[in-house]
Amino acid sequence: AAPRGINLEGLKRRGFDKEQLSVVKKAYRVLYRTGNRLEEALHELELLNDDKGTLDSLTMFLNNSDRGIVR
């Protein structure tokens, strides 16, 4: 399995606004395009998170995961 992109239509249906979609796109780039180690990417994601907590569930999952993610 390999990540291909973000399900933007699904996020729109779930009520994500344009700013939240922008944050999610940036988070995807940080995780999959920068080549950073996961620890570095997590730090960047925490800085990137907005006041609405758009990335809260993602960062919580990544911090608590024993198995990691496909990169």
Secondary structure, DSSP 4 states (H G I P E B T S, - for coil): -------HHHHHHTT--HHHHHHHHHHHHHHHTS---HHHHHHHHHHH--TT-TTHHHHHHHHH-SS----
